[in-house]
Amino acid sequence: MPKGPGNKSCHNVRTDCTAPGLRQAVLDNLYYVSGNTPVTASAQDWYDAVAYCVRDRMLKAWNEGIERITKALDLRAVAYLSAEFLIGPQLGSNVLALGIAEPLREALATLGQDLDAIVDGEHEPGLGNGGLGRLAACYMDSMATLGVPAIGYGIHYEFGMFTQTIRDGWQVEMADKWLRQGFPWEIVQHEFAVEVGLGGSTETFLDAGGRLRVRWNPEKRILAVPHDIPVIGYGGTFCNVLRLWSAEAVDAFDFGSFSSGDYGKAVEEKILSETISKVLYPNDEPYQGKVLRLGQQYFFVSASLRDMLRVQQMLGKPLDTFHTTFAIQLNDTHPAVAVAELMRLLVDGHGMEWERAWAVTTKCFSYTNHTLLPEALEKWPVELFGGLLPRHLEIIYEINRRFLEEVRAAYPGDEGLAARLSLIDEASPRSVRMAHLAVVGSHAVNGVAALHTELLKTHVMQDFAALTPQKFCNVTNGVTPRRFLALCNPRLAACITSRIGPAWINRFEEEIGKLEAFADDPGFQAQWRGIKRENKAALSALAEKHLGVALNPDAVFDVQVKRVHEYKRQHLNILRVIALYSAIKRDPGAEFSPLAVLFGGKAAPGYFMAKRVIKLIHNVAQVINGDPDVGGRLTVAYIPNFNVRVGQVVYPAADISQQISLAGKEASGTGNMKFGINGAVTMGTLDGANVEMRQCVGEENFFLFGLTAPEVVEVKRNGYDPRAYAATDPVLGQALDMIASGAFSAGDREIFRPIVDNLLYQDEYMVLADFASYMHCQALVMEACRDTARFTRMSILNVARLGKFSSDRSIRDYCRDIWNITPELG
Ligand SMILES: *Cc1c(COP(=O)(O)O)cnc(C)c1O
């Protein structure tokens, strides 16, 4: 007999949640799954053993979840279609949901292992760019916690979001091969693989009943293989699934080429097929009109709809009740081709009448718009679209023909209106407007914050809003208080629980307000500050280790972490830093309370200006951090590779949250909410969800500056001249001059010229217009920070009054206003 891991006990190693049971389970996995003993195990082996142990304990809820969707005839489930799911590290959140942290910690301690170190060692799946993908993940968490049956459908990218490294101040991208070490949370479901066609042509034929039908003969077929990741709700009883599709060749080999000796050609097909799910496009806001991207979108959408139709048929329900089984949410326009694909499946595939299929389709779909930037609205040239999806282009033309007929009937003679509403942009090159397809094909369209929805209705989509006002509604974004408070800030979570009990974790909106009673309690305030200081010390330790920058935990931590984009205005922030630096240089003896200004975020690899802003921040940091006149009172640091994992350390350590986009540009933001529920006070513009956050926390607990959205329009209408601001504001003029003169580039006047010139001669995002207001606000912030009791009160009230920004509230809104689903829990 081989000497096994010594399972002499009666513990069920798959389900037992006591410390001895968990200990035995970890040892069993170590031995039987990864072929190790505690002596030979690497850190990765320990991680895998613990992950499988936790996964086992999710499987009961997981299997019940799959049964729920595939057995219940009268149940409506959400299908959340998203090209991105930025789910973050899995071990910690699953342990939290199951409530087994303490026994697991104890079990691992007896094996000489530290649960926190194992949790912190996880490499996250970076299957999203930023806010949009993270929102999808928060919504999956909330749906599982509230008991809303749901499947998340997306893409199993082989390479996720690139890893950002910094060399000499410049961003350098490295491929993220996240599956290198395996991913213990997924189960591959080969039996549910489906074939997806691409390219080719269409033909008409008469069916057996003598009806004219259309057939698509794709040139190419790709196999979509589902990878299922469980999403377990808080409490551990309700589990949904995230189903991500990866592309494989239908036939691995072309046997003809193989037998004729051309091995290379034989595997060519395989390589080509697999490129579909190879890589996440790293562009956050502007879309990229690449044919492979459209291929990715269609690939996952087609596989997902066919998967849903399989469930419908397995339930034995007729196809014209498909909308009673699934509410399909389109997360932005990335999956909007689903409207045409469902029509094709119903009409071509199942011979349904067009009108009936259209009724089913529009009752299924609803669409979330995420952007106000015109360059981010997806448009595909019809030639490219028709080359890849010839049948879908025909279907879109037919949808458009019928739609414009209705428009012309309602507004006779208004050809301008018809042209503006058309699914086809007739300007050269003619292209398909994906947002229009999504709106026409959906029964509900939502913006993601009150201001954003208003701007959608009055500007971006005003013609649609006039035509079908009942379709438009608002669902303000939210974030999960599990990951972004309970998990990432355990000290603050315990402190909150000690005062108001633990119910806030899954009843955040209802419970967190109870904290307000302690806002002025000196003992509570001291505890609150102590925790913030510990969180800052933890971030400092990380910065010291990875950057060699010493951050003083007694300084005010002022943080801007998010994708780098001109509309988010990291350059406004660094201009402020330069102005503060100049003030210190002018009078080094004057009092200046310690301030640490932290940045983090990735730039799209092809985004010239964003990459140069990253370089500028690094150069400014080098000068300021090394200047003896400053003496460590002002420090600047750039935290590389901002992702969910890094965010979980950064959000809890912030005193001030920078949310400084030009009003009218940020749809909602969710980073603002994560900072807020961790006790950071916002310094921000009236943009996105900042507006509602300020209403909730009270204007005295929010540092407001900048133009409002209507003022932005007004100033631009009167002819915005940024140079006038630089000429009349000496502080601004001097800050710009310092950059231009090479003060941060060893005399090099060229390197940052593109930034300075852009600001002086274009400044699309009105950095110079908002600068003075920002500096005035900065003075108020510094004054408030010096009054410890006042600032602590502001911090506590931010947490206590942000209950609305739980993604549980957002999901309840979707359930009530859009999906017509009643959550089973809570
Ligand atoms: C929340 C989050 C974002 C979104 O941040 P915003 O400030 O809303 O732009 C981006 N990236 C990551 C990793 C996040 O967790």
The ligand as an SDF file (V2000), in Angstrom:
LIG
                    3D

 15 15  0  0  0  0  0  0  0  0999 V2000
  -13.4780   49.7030  -10.3790 C   0  0  0  0  0  0  0  0  0  0  0  0
  -12.3790   49.4930  -11.3330 C   0  0  0  0  0  0  0  0  0  0  0  0
  -12.2390   50.3250  -12.4480 C   0  0  0  0  0  0  0  0  0  0  0  0
  -13.1820   51.4760  -12.7270 C   0  0  0  0  0  0  0  0  0  0  0  0
  -12.6820   52.6300  -12.1360 O   0  0  0  0  0  0  0  0  0  0  0  0
  -13.2730   54.0800  -12.5000 P   0  0  0  0  0  0  0  0  0  0  0  0
  -12.6080   54.9590  -11.5070 O   0  0  0  0  0  0  0  0  0  0  0  0
  -14.7540   54.0010  -12.2840 O   0  0  0  0  0  0  0  0  0  0  0  0
  -12.9010   54.3690  -13.8960 O   0  0  0  0  0  0  0  0  0  0  0  0
  -11.1940   50.1050  -13.3190 C   0  0  0  0  0  0  0  0  0  0  0  0
  -10.3150   49.1150  -13.1000 N   0  0  0  0  0  0  0  0  0  0  0  0
  -10.4140   48.2970  -12.0360 C   0  0  0  0  0  0  0  0  0  0  0  0
   -9.3910   47.2280  -11.8420 C   0  0  0  0  0  0  0  0  0  0  0  0
  -11.4420   48.4500  -11.1190 C   0  0  0  0  0  0  0  0  0  0  0  0
  -11.5350   47.6180  -10.0720 O   0  0  0  0  0  0  0  0  0  0  0  0
  1  2  1  0
  2  3  1  0
  2 14  2  0
  3  4  1  0
  3 10  2  0
  4  5  1  0
  5  6  1  0
  6  7  2  0
  6  8  1  0
  6  9  1  0
 10 11  1  0
 11 12  2  0
 12 13  1  0
 12 14  1  0
 14 15  1  0
M  END
$$$$
